[in-house]
Structures are given as C-alpha cells and as structure tokens.
Amino acid sequence: MKGAALHYESVIALLKACRVDVGDIGHSRNNFPEILRAATVVICQRNNQMLLQPLLSTGLPPHFYITANKSTVNRHTNQAILLIVNFNGKRIAVPVGAPPVYSVDVNSVDDTSQVQLIGGSAVELADSIINTILEKTGLPDHHLTRLTGATCDGQYVVLSGFAARLAERVGVSSERAFAVPVTWDAGHWMNLVVTDVRSVKQQTFKGSAQLLNTFIKRCNVFNDELQHGKGYAMLRAISESNKSTAHAPKSYAQHRFMSSNYQQWLSIEKSLPTLVAGFHMMNPRSKDDPNEELKFMIQGQDFVYDLLFLLDFLGPLVQVMNALQNFTVPIWKQVKFSNSLIEHWKSISVETLAGLPRLSQHETELQDLKYKEMDLLPGYLVVHQEKGKIAWEARELKECRASAEKFRKDLLHSLNEPSSSCIHEACTTLEKCLDLHSIYTVMCGERSETKCPYDKVKLHLHGISSFKKFVNYVSNLPHVRESGFLNINSVLSNSLFDKLKEFLVSTIWGELLHVVGTEIFHQLSGEPMSKLGNDSTVEKLTEETNASFQLQKNFVVKISNKDEPLTVALNEGVFYSLIFSKEEVYTVLGKDLCTLLDVSLCLGGSEAVAESY
C-alpha cells in the first residue's frame, strides 16, 4: 500500500511537470495532516468565541448539551464528543473531539507483568468528555455550568455513576432532577420495543418473535434471488416490459434501526407483483412444482396479510422514531409522541381493521386470493424437513389474524415498559409545562363579544407546578445567580409563566398574529397564513379530528374575512428559532424567559448527530 501511495504521488508530479492541471500539488498525503492540524487551531478558536459570546436574547453566553458515542470503527475504540448549542436561532452541532477510550496505566509500564488498561468506566468516560471539552474549546472551568444536559445511547445511561460524575465536574448538585440529566436517546430505546420482542426477552413474546423472524426470512428471499446479476437484470427487464414499479430488493440489516429496515418492506409492497414475476422467470419450474417452498414464502396469502399488517402497525412507530431523531425536536416530545403511539396501538382492532388502512383496503382481495391483480397461493409454510420428508403447515387468514392480535398486544406491552423506565424525569416534567402544542390546545375556542375565546382559569393552571420545579433549578445555576441582571426565582415562576402564556395567546388571538403566528403555523390546506391581510383576525381555533395516526393533532383556524377555514400545523422549531433571532420576540419575552427556554432546549435532544460523526 505504501508503494502504491508513493507511485501515485510520483505520477501526479509527472503530470504537474507536463503542465496538467492537477490542483495544488502540495496537498499530498504527507502534508494534508498538517493542513488539518492548522485548520483545527482556527476552528477551535472560533468555537471558543461562539461559546463565550453573549446572546442578544438572554444576555448570557449560550447554554449547551453534549452527545457522545463510544464505538470501535477500526482497531481502536474512540469516544466521539459533540456540543449542541442554540446560536442566533440555529441549533448547531460542534464536533469537539474523538479521544481514545483505552490507554495504558503509566504506573504499570515498568512492570510488564502488571500492565493495566484504564478507560471505559463511568467516571473515566465522564472525565474524558469534560477534559476534551476544556482542552479543545478553551472554555474556562467556571463556564462549564452552562453544560446543562447529555443525550447518549443505553451504554452510558445504564452506567452507574456516569451522570453523577458529569454533574460533579460541571459543578451542580446531582440530587436535583434537572441537574445535567443524561437522557437515553429516544431512537435507541424505541428500537428496543421491536428487538426485545424479536429476541424473546420475555417468554410470552415467543409467538410474536416467530411471526416477525419468519416474515423477515420470507422478505429476504427477494434479496437472495433478485438483488444482483442475472436476477436483477431479469427484474429490470420485466419492469420495463410491463411498465411497472420494481424497487431493487434489500436485505434486512440486523444492526440497523427498525425505522431503516421498514423501507425494505415498503419497497416490497410497491413492487410485489413485479418481484414475484421476476422470481418465476428466474425459476421457470417453480410454478408447476407443488413442493417449491420459496413460491409459497413470497406469494402466499398469509405473506401478503403479514406484510400489510406489519406496515400498518409498525408505520406509526417508524414515524415516531424518525421524528425524535430530528435535530430540532425538544427533549420532552418523546413523552408526547410515545403516549400518542400507545393510544393509537390501543385503538387498533384486528377484527374490525380499525387503524389498519392497508389491510382494510385489500381485505376483500385477500379473501379471493388476489393482490393487485396478482394471483396468490394458499398459506403454507415448511415447518420441518428431514431425510426427504417435508412437513407443511397450513396458515389461513384466521391464523394470521390471531398472530396479528398477539403481536399487537406484545408490542404494546414492550412499549409500555421502556416508556416508563427510559424517559428521564426532566422530560416528563417539561412536557407538562413547556410543550407548545399542549398550551395552544388549551387556548382553543371561539371569539365572542361577551367572553374570552378560551378558558383563562384552565390556561393559568396548566403546568404551573412543573414549571416552578424547573424555574427553581435554573435559579440555582451559579452563572444565573451571579449574572446581576436576571431575576429568575421560584417565587416569581407564576408571573414568568403567565407572561409566556400571554405571549402565546397574542400569537393567535392578539396583535402578534401577523408578527409571529403566521410564521409558526404553516398551512396544510387553504390559503397560506402568510398572505393574511393586516385586518384579519382569528375567529375560531380548534383541534383537527382525524382518525389516522398523527404525532400531534393539527389545528383548524377560521379567519375573519375568509370563507373556508385553514388546516394548519404548529411548527415549534420556528418558534424556538425566533426566540434567539427575532428582536420583536425576545424583546417582548425578556431575558428571564429567554434564558429559561434556552436551558430547557439544552437539557438534551437527539444522539443521531454523534452516530453520523
């Protein structure tokens, strides 16, 4: 390899001598590391300036949370560390470093029989994170109190002492619920909902595990037969001749999230007739061979039933996982979204097909052994094979329905357990008081000349005890207490919360509708809210009634001078951006509220950015 690299450089030098435009010849493998090191110095200086520059909205430098991921990419195990900060309306991920996890204890080097490795424990991982931040960003130690949270995967959360050590190094009491909470990345713990069932974590999951594992095996037949070479060429030819859809088959990746593998099933649903036709073209004897197992695996009535059921049932889970891996979604949304998923799964009925749109659409077809004009085979599976003897098991629709109902109950049980044990107390508390969608739901009503359009008492009582807990925590942060201009105190929590609520009320029912309301609500139907005239007012605000699964309900808005109501969705990310970037917003809210919101958004988030790093 070294000889090849040297030869490459000599060829580049020759081309350069021949006046070929090969770019800057100095950027070779020998000089590039030095260029990176020089760039790193400048990047670290700019990161330091950003982290120490006070925000216009709060008067303080920005708060931040960390996300870390320990992995072995090659021979070495490193810990990727990133800071997540809200700066001028944008949430930014700042790569800090990826120090090695393990090293040799210097005290044991002299005695080769006693050489010991250090690193990997809870305390050592926490120390590595803090030391790397201080070294690479140049932050003074007393600024560490602005590190207000951490989001990691399960290996950090279950480590005894990791959270306590982080809080100790930051300089806050670990006894408080909000003190540097180490939250479990929602994408990871929600993926356990499926993997726990598939791996039979409980004996009651055995039947559902068999259903899921058998289904995955059946789906992989398409990958084995048609992904490469002659099979793929045959699939393309059939697709072009029939002018039909043919997505390239994918295999089920054991190490990927359920949300990624779900795409395999979607592509099979869209291309199933073409995929089956391609299989038979590759195996011309399969149609007439009554003992051909593979054709029953991919063309059986029971296979199509399982495919449609699992797409319907697991689709909302995938939707929640994808949403919670979004960089801008606040940490408390995992409470709201997981509760929405639990309620949806409870409402599903395998018998009446409620909540199962694909199965409902194709139920009659399946009973007639048809799917998208393709003939289906009766449901049979090979359950045992020995010395030329093959044992088949018939699987009719009633067996499919029984398996589906068992799977629904097992997944619901599997979700209920981690949703109560994996969600941090800080998330639950903030969801009760700072979830914007919930606050706007309380503000629903109709304008009237005689009374307020919403229930003022209900709005005032909403989340006040939870907000007081949070204010009490923020008021005791050293840099907040010593600021000299912030007036954050638990005694004033009600007045601060009322000020936030009054601001939000004004974005719908008051003068801030055209300044803020038209930006944070984006229309799904009707004329865009951004085109409303300055004389327009909201006459009625209600939650949309929709039977299909939604992470959170949309709103229906009736405008004073419009005949048709608008269906709008609340874009909370835009609101959080306006807090730090729009003067009309942060001036009205004031530095106290903006500081509270900045801290709340930096208690944690998604760890997906660390995975990609």
N, C-alpha and C positions, 0 to 999 in steps of 0.2 A: 504493500500500500504506500509506503514511504517513497519507493522508487517511482511509482505512478504519479505521485504528487509532484516530485521533482521534475519528472518528464513533462508534466502539464505546464509547470512554470517555464521550462525552457522553450516549449512550443509557443507560449504566449510572448516570451521575449523575442523569439524569432519573428513572429507576426508583427510585433511592435516595430522591430527593426525594418521590416518591409513596408512600413507606413500604413499598416492596417489599424483601423480604429477599434482598439480593444479596451477602451476606458482608461482609468488611472492604473498604470502598471504597479504602482506602489501598494495597491490593495491586495497583497498576496497573503498566503496562509501564515507567513511569518509576522507580517505587520498588522494583520487585522485584529488580533487580541489587544495590541497596544492602542489601536484606534478605539476599541470598545472601552478599554480602561479610561482613556481620556474623556470619552463621551459620558461615562458613568460619573465622573467627578462633576461635570457640569449639570447632569440630571439631578444628582443628589443635592447640589446647591439650590437648584430651582425648586425641588421638593421641599427643602428646608424653608425657603422663602414663602411658599404657598401655605405650609403648615403653621407658620408664625404670623401670617398677615391677618389682621382682624377683619371679620366680615362686616359689611355695612349694616346688615340686618340685626346682628347681635352685639357688635362692639367687641367681641371676643374672637380669637383665632378659632378655626373650625374644629368641632369635635370629630372623632373618627372611631371606626371599629376595625378589628383585624380579622382576616380569614387566613387559615393556614391548612396545609395539606402535606402529610408525610407520605412519600412514595419512593419506590426503587425503580427509576427509569432505566438505568443500565446496571453497572456493578455497584454503584454507590447509592445509599439512601439519603435523600435530601428532604428538607422541610421548606416548601415554598411559603413565603410570607408576603401578604399584601395589606396595605392600608386602604380603607374605603372612606372617602370624605365627600361631604357636600360642599362644593365650592362654586359660588356665583351661579347657583341654580342648576348645577350639573353634579351628578354623582360620579365620582372619579375613582378608579382603582389604581393605586400606586404600588407597583412592584418594589419591594424593599430588598429582598434577597432570598437565596435558597441555600442556607448553610448546611453542611453535612450533619447528620443526626448523630453518628457514632464517631468516637475518636479514642485514642489510646490514653489511658491514665498516665500522666507524666511521672508519677511517683512509682510506677511499676515497670518502667522501661529498663532499668538497670538489672532487674532480676527477670530473665526470660521465662522462668517457670511460674512467675506470678503476674504476668502481663494481663491487664484487665481493660475491658472496653467500658467507656462511660457514654451516656446519652441514651435517650429513648424513654426515660422515666417521666412521670408527670411534671415534676419540679424542673428537670433538665430541659424538657421541651418548652415549658413556660419561660424559663430563663433565656433560652436561645432566642425566643421571639422578642423579648424585651431588649436583650443585648444587641440584636441585629437592628432593631428599630433605632436605638440610640446611636449606634455606630454609623449606620447608613444615612440617616436623615439629619443627624447633628442636633436633634432636639435636646434641650436642657432637661434634666431629670424632672423638674417640677412641672413641666408641661405634659407629663405622662398622665396626669389626672384627666386629660381630655380624651384618653382612650377609654371609651365607655362600654365596650362590648366585644364579643368574639363569636363568630359563627364557624363551626367546623363539622366534620363528619363524626360518626359514632366513636371512633377510636380515641378522640380527645374528650368527648363528653363523658364517657364511662371511666376515664382515668381518674382515680381518686386523688384529689389534691391539685389537679391542674387549674381549676377555676380559683381555688383559694390562693394559689401561688401567684396567679396573674393579678388578683386583687391586691395582694400584699406588695408586689412590685410596683403597681400603679399608685398605691398609697391610699386605698379606700378600705373600709371595713367589709369583709366578705360575708358578714352576717346579714346584710341588707339584701332584699330580693333583687334590687336593680344594680347591685354592685358588680360591675363587669360580668354580666351574665354570659356564660358560654352556652350558646344555643345550638341545638342539633339541626344541621341543615335539613330543611323540610323535604327536599328531593330524595335524600338518603333514607330518612325514616319512613317516608311514604312508600318507597320502593320495597321496604321490608314487609309491607302489607301483603304483597304478592309472593315474595320469596319465602316468607315464613310458611305460607300455605303450600307452596310448591315443594319445599324441603320437609314437609310434615313436622313442623315444630311441635304440634300437638297431634295426638293420635286421632282426634276427631277430624283432622284435616285430610286423612288418608284418601278418601274418595275424591275430594276436590283436587288433590295433588295428582291423582291418576288421570282425572279429566284433563287437567292443564298439560301435564307431561305428554300424554298421548296426543293431544291436539298439536303441540309443538313438533312432535315427531312427524305427524302427518303433513304439517306445513313444510317441513324441511325436505320432503320428497321432491317438491318443485325445484328447490335449490340444487339437490343432488343430480336431478335429471336434465335441467334446462338452463343452468346458470352459465355454463362455459361450452366452448367448442361447437360440436355438431348440434347439440341440444339447443343452444342459444340461437344458432343460425336458423334452425328449424322454427323456433318460436317467432323470430323476426319475419321469416317468410310467410308464416300463417297470418301474422298480424297485418302484414302489408296486403296480402291477397284478400283477406276478409274486411280490411279497413277497420280493424278492431283494436282495442287497447291491449297492450302487452307490456307490463312493467317487468323489468329484469328481476328474477327471483332473488330473494335474500335469505340468508340463514339466520336462525335465532342465535344471537350472541349472548353467551352465559354471563359475561362480565358487564354487559350494558344495562342501563336502566330499563324498566318496563316501558317507559314512555318512548324509548328509541325502538325497541322491538315491536311495539304496536304498529309501527309503519309497515313491517313485513305483512301483517295481517290485512292492513288496508290495501296494499298493492295486490294481494291475492283476491280480495273481494272485487276489486275493479277489473281484474284480468282473468278471473277463474275460467270462463268458457274457453278462452284462448290458451290458457295454461294446460287445461285438460286435453284440448285438441293437440297441442304440441307433444304432450306425453304419449298419446296414442300414435302419433306419427313416428315418434322415436321407438315405440314398442308396438309394431303392427300386429303382433299376435295377442296383445293384451285384451282386445275387445271380445275375442272368441274363447279365451281361456277362462273357464269358470273358477279356477284356483289362483288367478292372478291377484295377489294381495294388494299391490300398490294401487290398482284402479279403484278398489273399494276404499282405500285410505283417502284418496283425493276426490272421488266422485260420489261418495256415499251420501245418502240423505242426512245421516247423522253428522257427517263432517260439516256440511253447509249449515245445519242448525247450530252447531257449536261455534262456527265462525261468526255467524250473525249475532248470536247471543253474547259472545265474548267482546265483540266490537261494541255492541250497545252497552254492555255492563261496565267494561273497563275504560271506555272512552272518557267519561267524566273524571276518572282517576288520573288519566293521562293529562287531561285539561288542567287539573289542579296542580299536578307535578310541574308542568311546563310554566304555569303562571307563577308558581312560587320560586322558580329558578330565575325569574326575571330580575334584573339588576335593580330595578327601581321600586319593587314591591316592598312595603314596610313589613317589619318582622311580625306584627300582630295579625297579618292577613292569614297566616297559616291556621289560626284559630277559626276565623270566619269561614274560610274555604273548606277546611276539613269538616266542620259542622254542616255546611251545605251538602257536602258529599254524603255524609252519614244519613241526613234526612232524605236525600234522593234515593239512596240504596234501600232505605226502609220502605219507600213508596213504590218500588218496583214490584210488579206481580208477574211471575212466570205464567200463571194460569190465564190472566186476562190480557197479558202483554203490555200492561201499563208501564211506561218508561222504557220500552224496548222498540224503538221505531223501525229498525231494520227487520226484526222478526215479525212485527205487525204487518209490514208491507208485503212480505214474502210468505206468510203463513199458509195461504191457500195453495200457492205454487208448490211449497214443500210437501204438502199432503198429497199432491198429484205427481210427486217425483219429478218436479221441474224446477229449474232456476235459471232465469234469464234465457229462456228458450233452449236450455241445455237439459238433456235427459239425465236424471240422477239414478243411482243404483240403490237398492235396499241397504240399510245399515248393517254391515257385517265387519267384524274385526277378528284377526287371528289372535287367540289368547294363549295358545300352546302349540308347539311344534317339536316332534321328536321321532326320529327314525322313519321319516316319510309320512308320519301321521300328523295331520293338521286339525286342530280344534278351533272351530269358528264360533263366535258368539253374535247372535242377532241383537241389534240395537235399534229399537223402534222409537218413534217420537215420544212416547210416554216415558221411556227410559231417559231420553235426552232431557225432557222437562224435569224429571226427578233429579238428575245430576245438576241441572242448572239451578234449581231451587236450593240444593245443598251448597253449591258453590256460592250463591248469593249470601246465605247465612254465614258461611265460613269466612268470606271476605269481610263481611260486616263486623264479625267478631274480631277478626285480625286488625281491622282499622280502629275499633273502639279502644283496644288495649294500648297501642302506642300513642294515640291522640291524647290520652290522659297522662301517659308517663314520659313522652318525648318532648312535649311542648313546655317550655320554660314558664315559670310563674309570671315573669315580666311580660311575656307575650299575652297571656290571659288578662292581666291587669290593664294593659294598654288597649286591648281590643274593646274593653268595656267603656273606655272613656274617649279615646282618640281616633276610633275608626270613623272616618268621614262619612262613609255610606250610611252607617247606623244613625249618625247625627242628622243627616239630610232626610232619612226615613221618618224621624221624629218630627221634622219640620213640614211634612206633607199636610196638605189641606187646601182650602178654597178661600179666595179673597172675599171679604164681606164688609159692608159699610158699618155693621154693628159690632163685629167682634174680630179678634185676631185670627188669621187663617190657620194657625197651628196652636197646639196646647202648650201654653207658656210654662205651666207647672211641670208637665212631663219633660219638657226640654231642660228646665232648670235642674231637675233631679237626675237627669241622665248622666251616669258615670261620675258623680261628684266624689264619692268615697275613693274610687280607684285613682282619680286624678289627684286627690290630696296625697295619697301614698307616693305618687310619682313626684309631685312638687316637693315633698319632704325630702326625698332622696336628692334631687337636683340642688336644693337649697344648701345641702351639707357638702357639696363638692368644694374642695379647697379653693379652686380658682373662681368659682361663682361667689363664694363667701367673701373673698378678698378683692373682688372686682372694683368695689367702690361706687358703681353706678347701677347695678342690678338690684332689684327689690323683689327677690323670689323668696317666699316664705310660705310654709304650710297654712299659716293663719290667713293668708291672702289667696289661697287656692280657689275659693269660690268666686271671688271677684275676677281673677285671671281667667277662669273657665267661662264665666259669663261673658267676658269680653270676646273670647274666641267664638262662642256661640252667636253672639250678636253680629260679629263679622260675617259668619257663615249665613246667618239669616238675611243679611243685607245683600248677599250674592244672589239670592233668589227673590226675596220679597221687597228689596230696597234698592238704594241708589248704586250699589256695586254690581248690579246685574250686568250692566254693559261694560264694566271695567274688568270684572273677574269671572262672573257667572258664565258669560258667553265663551270664555276660554277653557274653563274646567269641565263644562258639559259639551260633549260632541254628539251631534245628531246622528241617529240611525235611520230615521225616516223624516220626510217633510223638508221644509226649507231650513238651511243652516242657521243656527242661532247667531252666528257672527253677522248675518245680514239683517238682524232686527233693527228697526228704527229706534232712535233715542227716546221716542214717546211710548215704546212698547213696555208692557208690564206683564208679569206672570199672574194669571188669574186662578190657576189650579195646578197643583203638583201632586201626583200620585205614583205609587209603585206599579210597574207593569205586571200584569198577571199572565204568566207564561208557564205552560205545563212542562216544557223542555228544561233540561238542566242548565242552570246558569250559576257562575261563581257568585255573583251577587246580582240582584234584580236591577233592571233598567228603570228609568223614570219616564213618565208621560207628563209633558208640560203643555198647558193651554195658555197661549199668548193672547193678549187683549185684542189685537187687531188682526188676528189670523183665524180663519175658519177651521182649519184642521189642526189637531194637536200634534206636537212633536214628540217622538220617542228618542230619548237621549240617554247616553251612558256617562257616568261620572268618571272623569279621568283624574284620579287622585295624584298621579305623578306630576301633572301640570301644576296642581295647586302647590305641592311641595317645592317645585321649581320656582314658582312665583314668590314664595316666602323669601328666597335668598336673592332674587334678581329684579323684582319689580318694586320700585320705590313706593308706589301708591299702596302696595300691600304691606310691606314691612314697616312703613311709617305708621299705618293705622294699628297694626297689631302691637307694635312696640318691641323693644329689645327683650323684655322679660319673656313674653310669649314666644318670640322667635328663638330664644335660647332653649326654652323647654322643648320646642318642636325639633330643634337641631339635635338635642340629646336623644330624644325619642327615636329619631330616624337612625341614630348611630349606636343603638343598642345591639344591632345585628342586622342580618339580611340573608343573602344567598352566598353559598360557598362555590357556586359553579365557576366563577371567575378564577378561583385558585386551581380548579381542575384543568382549565384551559391553559393556565400559566405553566 
